[in-house]
Amino acid sequence: MNFINTNTFITEDFLLETPLAKRLYYDYAEKMPIIDYHNHLSPMQLSENIPFENITQAWLLGDHYKWRAMRANGVDEKFITGDASDKEKFKQWAKTVPFTVGNPLFHWTHLELLRYFGIKQLLQPNTAEYIYELASTLLQGKTPMQLLQEKNVEVICTTDDPVDDLQHHQNISKKSQNLKVYPAFRSDNLFRIESVDFEEYLHKLSLVVGFEINDLQDFQKAIDQRIDFFTEKGCRLSDFGLGEGFSLENFKEEEINVIFKKKKEEEKLSHKEICKYKSFLFLYLGRKYYEKGWVQQYHLGAIRNNNQRLLKAVGSDVGCDSVGDFNYASFMSDLFGKLDAENKLAKTITYNLNPSHNEVFATMMGNFNGNNIPSKMQWGAAWWYLDQKEGITSQLTTLANMSLLSHFVGMITDSRSLLSFPRHEYFRRILCNFFGNLILRGELPNDIDFFGKVVENICYYNAKKYFGFEKEQMPTKNM
C-alpha cells in the first residue's frame, strides 16, 4: 500500500487552525527549550555517546509503540524483535506506516523524519530504501547527545532502579555542561514482596549498600542510604507505576516487621499482609521524598505483559500492555490525605492511563494544594495511549475546567527513543491551537502577549521552577 502523493503533509501550519494559534506557536512556544522530566532513555547509551549505525537502531529497537503497530499489521515477530537484519526490519515498518493513518504514530513518524533528517517523503514501501539509506548516512556522524542538543533539550530525567550505581549519569555530567541528565528514583521493585524474585532483589540491594538486609530496620536503612545517594547525584524526582487496584491498609510497624521476616523465611504471605506491607512502604517513601524535597510521580492504570507467550519469548515492555479499569480515587485520597495531615506531602504528579478517569484525577489533585506552592499537586500530561491529539486536547480541557491550566508543568515523552523529541513540538502545536480556538470563539480575550506568556510557562518555565532546575544547588525541603 503506497500513497500516490509522497510529499509530507506536515506544513508550517500543521495542527495550527487559526492565525492566533500560529502566532502563539511561532512567537512563543517554538523557541522554548525542552525539559523532559520523565522518559526511559538509556543512561549507558548517553554516557557512551556512540553514533548509531543506522536508523533502525535509533528508531525501532526498543520502541514498543511501533512493535505493537507492526504486529497489528501482520508482520512476523522475526522482523520486530527477532533476528532479521536492520534493513529488513525498517522495510517492514515502512510497510506498516501507511496503515497507521489516524494513529499518532503516523504523525510522529513523519514529524521525526522531517525534523531530524529533512526528509519530506512519506515513509512507505516505495520510499523505504531511499529513506533508510539517507537517514542512516545522516545518523552516522551524530552522537546521541548531539541529537538531544539539536532539539534544544535542556534537561532530561531518566528512570532508574534504587540499586543502579548512576555511574553513567556521572560520566554524562563530565561531558556536557549544556544538557543536564538527572536520575529519577523508580521504586517499583521495592514493593514486589509477593514476587519470587524479591529475595534476589534484596541481595542486590544489600550488595550496593554494603550490609545484609535481615529485617525491616535493615531494609529501611538501605532505602534511606539509596535515597541519600540518589540525592547526592542530582536526583529530585521519584516515580512509581501501579497497575492494579489498591487500597491503603491500616497497620502497625511491628506487623510489617513480622511480614518482612516471614518473606525472608520463605513463608507464604496472605493478600492482606502484602497490602499492609505496600501501604507501609507508600507512606514511608512519601515521607522520605518530602524530606529530600523531591517531586513524587505516580503512573497509574496499566495492565502490563498481557501476552504470556510473548512475555516468555521476548520479555517485558514489548507492546503487550493495555489500559486498565482500576479504581484509584480512594487510594489517592488516603495516601495523599495521610501525608498531608502530617505536613509531609511532597510535590506530586499523577498520570492516569484510562481516559474515563480524567475528572477523577484532575479533581483529586486539587484537594491537597497549599504550602504557598502554585499547583503543588499536578495532574500530569496525557500519558502513553492518551498521548495523541484528542487525548492531549481532552487533558488540557479537563485541567482548565477543574484546576489551573496556567500552572501545568507540561509535556513528557515517556520514550525510549532518542528521536522522539519532536513530540514536544506536537504537544506545543496542540496547546497553541487549543488557546487559539478559545480566543477565536470569543471565550477568552484576544491578548496575545498574555497567552503567549501562559504558553511559554506551560512549555518550559513552570517545569523549570517546579522541579528546581533553575538552581544548580540541590533541591531544598518542600515548603
C-alpha positions in Angstrom: 0.0 0.0 0.0 1.5 3.3 -1.2 0.3 6.9 -1.2 0.2 8.5 -4.6 1.4 11.8 -3.2 4.7 11.1 -1.5 5.3 14.6 -0.2 4.9 15.3 3.5 1.6 16.7 4.8 3.5 18.5 7.7 3.4 22.1 6.6 4.2 25.2 8.7 0.5 25.2 9.7 0.4 21.6 10.9 -2.2 21.3 13.7 -2.5 25.2 13.8 -6.0 26.0 12.7 -6.1 29.8 13.2 -3.8 32.8 12.8 -3.9 33.2 16.6 -2.6 29.6 17.1 0.2 30.3 14.6 1.3 33.4 16.4 1.3 31.7 19.7 3.4 28.8 18.4 5.9 30.7 16.3 6.3 33.7 18.5 6.3 31.9 21.9 6.2 28.1 22.0 8.6 27.1 19.3 11.7 28.8 20.9 11.3 27.3 24.3 13.9 24.8 25.4 12.8 21.3 26.3 12.6 19.9 29.8 11.7 16.2 29.6 11.3 15.2 33.2 10.1 11.6 32.6 11.5 9.2 30.0 13.1 5.8 29.6 16.3 6.8 27.7 19.3 4.6 28.4 21.9 6.4 30.6 24.5 4.0 29.2 23.7 5.0 25.7 24.1 8.6 26.5 27.2 8.0 28.5 29.0 6.0 25.8 27.7 8.5 23.2 28.4 6.3 20.2 26.7 7.2 16.9 24.1 4.8 15.6 25.0 2.6 12.7 21.6 3.1 11.0 18.1 4.4 11.6 16.7 1.1 12.7 19.0 1.1 15.7 17.9 4.6 16.7 14.3 4.4 15.8 12.9 0.9 16.0 14.9 -1.0 18.6 13.1 -0.8 21.9 10.1 1.2 20.5 7.1 -0.9 21.6 4.7 1.6 20.1 6.0 0.7 16.6 6.2 -3.0 17.5 2.6 -3.1 18.5 1.5 -1.5 15.2 3.6 -3.9 13.2 2.0 -6.9 14.9 -1.4 -5.4 14.2 -0.3 -5.2 10.5 0.5 -8.9 10.5 4.3 -8.5 10.5 6.1 -11.7 11.6 7.9 -11.3 15.0 11.2 -12.1 13.2 11.0 -8.5 11.8 10.0 -6.9 15.1 12.1 -8.3 17.9 13.7 -11.3 16.0 16.9 -11.8 14.1 16.0 -10.1 10.8 18.5 -7.6 9.6 18.1 -3.9 10.5 17.2 -3.0 6.9 14.6 -5.8 6.8 13.0 -4.6 10.0 12.9 -1.0 8.7 11.2 -2.1 5.5 8.5 -3.9 7.5 8.0 -0.7 9.5 7.7 1.2 6.2 5.2 -1.3 5.0 3.2 -0.7 8.2 3.3 3.1 8.3 0.6 3.8 5.7 -1.8 1.7 7.7 -1.2 3.8 10.8 -3.3 6.7 9.5 -5.3 8.1 12.4 -2.8 6.8 14.9 -0.3 9.3 16.4 2.5 7.1 15.0 1.7 8.4 11.6 2.2 12.0 12.8 5.3 11.2 14.9 6.9 9.2 12.2 6.8 11.9 9.6 7.5 14.7 12.0 10.6 12.9 13.2 11.8 12.2 9.7 11.4 15.8 8.8 12.9 17.4 11.9 15.9 15.1 12.3 16.8 14.4 8.6 14.9 16.9 6.5 13.1 14.0 4.8 9.9 15.2 3.2 8.8 12.0 1.6 6.1 9.8 3.2 7.5 6.6 4.6 6.0 3.7 2.6 7.3 0.6 0.7 8.4 2.5 -2.4 10.4 5.1 -0.4 11.8 2.7 2.3 15.1 2.0 0.6 15.9 5.7 -0.1 14.8 6.9 3.4 16.7 4.1 5.1 19.9 4.9 3.3 19.7 8.7 3.7 18.7 8.7 7.3 21.3 6.1 8.2 24.0 8.1 6.4 23.0 11.3 8.3 22.9 9.5 11.6 26.4 8.1 11.4 28.1 11.4 12.2 25.8 12.3 15.1 26.1 11.1 18.7 23.1 10.6 21.0 24.0 13.8 22.9 24.1 15.8 19.7 20.7 14.5 18.7 19.3 15.8 22.0 21.1 19.2 21.9 20.0 19.8 18.3 16.4 19.7 19.5 17.1 22.3 22.2 16.8 19.7 25.1 18.0 21.3 28.3 17.0 18.7 30.9 16.1 15.1 30.8 15.3 12.8 33.8 15.8 9.1 33.2 14.1 6.2 35.1 16.4 4.4 37.5 16.2 1.5 39.9 17.3 2.0 43.5 20.2 -0.4 43.0 21.6 1.5 40.0 25.1 2.9 40.6 24.3 6.0 38.5 27.9 5.9 37.1 26.6 6.7 33.6 25.0 9.9 34.9 28.3 11.0 36.4 30.0 10.3 33.1 27.4 12.4 31.2 27.8 15.3 33.6 31.5 15.4 32.9 30.9 15.5 29.2 28.1 18.0 28.9 27.5 21.4 30.5 24.6 22.5 28.4 22.4 19.4 28.7 21.6 18.1 32.2 20.7 14.4 32.7 19.3 13.6 36.1 18.3 10.2 37.6 14.8 9.5 38.9 14.2 7.0 41.7 11.8 4.3 40.3 10.8 2.3 43.4 8.7 -0.5 41.9 11.0 -3.3 42.8 11.0 -2.3 46.5 7.3 -3.1 46.6 7.2 -6.5 45.0 7.3 -8.6 48.2 4.9 -11.1 46.6 7.4 -11.8 43.8 9.6 -15.0 43.8 12.4 -12.7 42.8 12.1 -10.4 45.9 14.8 -12.1 47.9 17.2 -11.9 44.9 16.4 -8.2 44.6 17.2 -7.7 48.3 20.5 -9.4 47.7 21.3 -6.9 45.0 20.3 -4.1 47.4 22.5 -5.4 50.2 25.5 -5.5 47.8 25.1 -1.8 46.9 24.6 -0.6 50.5 27.3 -2.9 51.9 25.4 -4.7 54.6 23.0 -7.6 55.0 19.3 -6.9 55.0 17.8 -9.3 57.6 14.8 -7.3 58.9 12.7 -4.3 58.3 15.1 -2.0 60.1 17.9 -3.0 57.7 15.5 -2.5 54.8 14.7 1.0 55.9 18.3 1.8 56.4 19.1 0.6 52.9 16.3 2.6 51.4 17.5 5.7 53.3 21.1 5.2 52.1 20.0 4.8 48.4 17.8 7.9 48.6 20.7 9.9 50.0 22.9 8.5 47.3 20.4 9.5 44.5 20.1 13.0 46.1 23.9 13.4 46.0 23.8 12.5 42.3 21.3 15.2 41.5 18.0 13.3 41.7 15.0 15.3 42.5 12.2 13.1 41.3 10.8 9.7 42.2 8.4 7.6 40.2 6.2 4.5 40.7 4.0 2.5 38.4 0.9 0.9 39.9 -1.0 -1.5 37.6 -3.6 -2.8 39.9 -6.4 -1.5 42.1 -5.1 -0.8 45.6 -6.4 0.5 48.9 -4.3 1.5 51.8 -4.5 -0.8 54.8 -4.1 0.2 58.5 -1.1 -1.4 60.0 1.3 -1.3 62.9 5.1 -1.2 62.3 5.6 -4.3 64.3 3.2 -6.1 61.9 5.4 -5.0 58.9 8.5 -6.4 60.6 6.8 -9.7 61.1 5.6 -9.7 57.4 9.2 -8.9 56.2 10.7 -11.7 58.3 8.1 -14.2 57.0 9.2 -13.3 53.5 12.8 -13.7 54.4 12.0 -17.2 55.8 10.2 -18.1 52.6 6.8 -18.3 54.3 3.7 -17.6 52.2 2.1 -14.2 52.7 -1.6 -13.5 52.6 -3.1 -10.9 50.4 -3.8 -8.7 53.4 -0.2 -9.0 54.6 1.1 -8.0 51.1 -1.3 -5.0 51.1 -0.1 -3.9 54.6 3.5 -4.1 53.5 2.8 -2.0 50.5 0.8 0.5 52.5 3.7 0.9 54.9 6.1 1.5 52.0 3.9 4.0 50.2 3.8 6.1 53.4 7.5 5.6 54.3 8.7 6.6 50.9 6.3 9.5 50.7 7.8 11.0 53.9 11.3 10.5 52.6 10.6 12.2 49.4 9.2 15.2 51.3 12.2 15.4 53.5 14.5 15.4 50.4 12.5 18.0 48.5 11.8 15.6 45.7 8.7 15.5 43.4 6.9 12.2 43.6 5.3 10.8 40.4 2.6 8.0 40.2 1.8 6.4 36.8 -1.5 4.6 37.4 -3.6 2.3 35.3 -1.6 0.0 33.0 -2.2 -3.7 32.8 1.2 -5.0 31.7 2.6 -8.0 30.0 -0.8 -9.4 29.0 0.6 -11.7 26.3 2.2 -14.6 28.2 3.6 -16.1 25.1 5.5 -13.0 24.1 6.5 -12.4 27.7 8.2 -15.8 27.8 9.7 -15.5 24.3 10.8 -11.8 24.2 10.3 -10.3 27.7 8.5 -7.4 29.2 7.9 -3.9 27.7 7.4 -5.2 24.2 4.0 -3.7 23.4 1.6 -6.0 25.2 0.4 -3.6 27.8 -3.1 -2.0 27.8 -5.5 0.4 29.6 -6.8 -0.9 33.0 -10.1 -0.2 34.6 -9.0 0.1 38.2 -10.3 2.5 40.9 -7.7 4.8 42.2 -9.7 7.6 43.8 -9.7 6.2 47.4 -6.1 5.2 47.1 -5.0 8.7 46.2 -7.3 10.2 48.8 -6.0 8.0 51.6 -2.3 8.3 50.7 -2.1 12.0 50.0 -4.5 12.7 52.9 -2.4 10.8 55.4 0.8 12.5 54.3 -0.8 15.9 54.1 -2.2 15.5 57.7 1.4 15.0 58.8 2.5 18.0 56.7 4.8 15.6 54.8 3.2 15.6 51.4 5.8 16.2 48.7 5.0 17.9 45.4 3.2 15.2 43.5 2.3 14.4 39.9 -0.2 11.7 39.0 -0.8 10.3 35.5 -3.8 8.2 34.5 -4.0 5.8 31.6 -7.7 5.4 31.5 -9.3 8.5 29.9 -12.6 7.9 31.8 -10.6 8.8 34.9 -9.6 12.3 33.8 -12.0 14.2 36.0 -11.2 11.9 38.9 -7.5 12.7 38.8 -8.0 16.4 38.0 -10.3 16.9 41.0 -8.4 14.7 43.4 -5.1 16.6 43.0 -6.9 19.8 43.8 -7.8 18.6 47.2 -4.2 18.8 48.6 -2.8 22.0 47.2 -1.2 24.5 49.6 2.0 25.5 51.3 2.3 28.6 49.0 3.3 26.4 46.0 1.4 27.1 42.8 -0.3 23.8 41.8 1.8 21.8 44.2 -0.3 18.8 43.2 -0.2 18.2 39.5 -2.4 16.1 37.3 0.2 15.1 34.7 0.4 15.1 31.0 -1.6 12.8 28.7 0.3 9.6 29.0 1.1 6.6 26.8 -2.1 5.7 24.9 -3.5 9.2 25.7 -0.5 11.0 24.1 -2.3 11.9 20.9 -4.2 14.9 19.6 -7.6 14.0 21.1 -6.0 12.8 24.4 -3.9 15.8 24.8 -6.8 18.2 24.0 -9.0 16.4 26.4 -6.4 16.6 29.2 -5.9 20.3 28.6 -9.7 20.9 28.6 -10.3 19.0 31.8 -7.4 20.5 33.5 -8.6 24.0 32.5 -12.1 23.2 33.6 -11.2 21.8 37.0 -7.9 23.3 38.0 -5.4 25.9 36.8 -4.0 25.0 33.4 -1.7 28.1 33.6 0.4 26.3 36.3 0.6 23.0 34.3 4.2 21.6 34.1 3.7 20.4 30.6 4.8 17.6 28.3 6.8 14.4 28.8 7.9 11.9 26.1 7.8 8.8 28.3 10.0 7.5 25.5 12.9 5.0 24.9 13.8 6.7 21.6 16.3 9.5 21.1 14.4 10.5 18.0 11.1 11.2 20.0 11.7 14.8 21.0 9.6 16.3 18.2 6.7 15.1 20.3 7.3 18.3 22.3 6.6 20.2 19.1 3.5 18.1 18.6 2.2 19.0 22.1 3.1 22.6 21.7 1.2 22.9 18.4 -1.9 21.3 20.0 -1.5 23.6 23.1 -1.4 26.8 20.9 -4.3 25.6 18.8 -6.3 25.0 22.0 -5.8 28.6 23.1 -6.2 30.0 19.6 -9.6 28.4 19.2 -10.8 29.6 22.6 -9.8 33.2 21.7 -11.3 32.9 18.2 -14.6 31.8 19.6 -14.6 34.7 22.0 -14.3 32.5 25.0 -11.0 34.2 26.0 -9.8 37.8 25.5 -7.6 38.4 22.4 -4.5 39.2 24.4 -1.6 37.5 22.6 1.1 38.8 25.0 -0.8 37.3 28.0 -1.5 34.0 26.4 2.0 33.9 24.9 3.4 34.0 28.4 1.0 31.3 29.5 2.2 29.1 26.6 5.8 29.7 27.5 5.2 28.8 31.1 3.5 25.5 30.2 6.1 24.6 27.7 9.1 25.4 29.9 9.1 27.9 32.8 6.6 26.1 35.0 8.6 22.9 35.0 11.9 24.7 35.5 10.6 26.3 38.6 8.6 23.4 39.9 11.5 21.0 39.8 14.1 23.5 40.8 16.0 23.2 37.6 16.8 26.9 37.6 19.1 26.2 40.6 22.5 24.5 40.4 22.3 23.5 44.1 20.5 20.5 45.4 16.7 20.9 45.9 15.6 22.1 49.3 12.9 20.8 51.6 9.3 21.3 50.3 7.7 24.2 52.0 
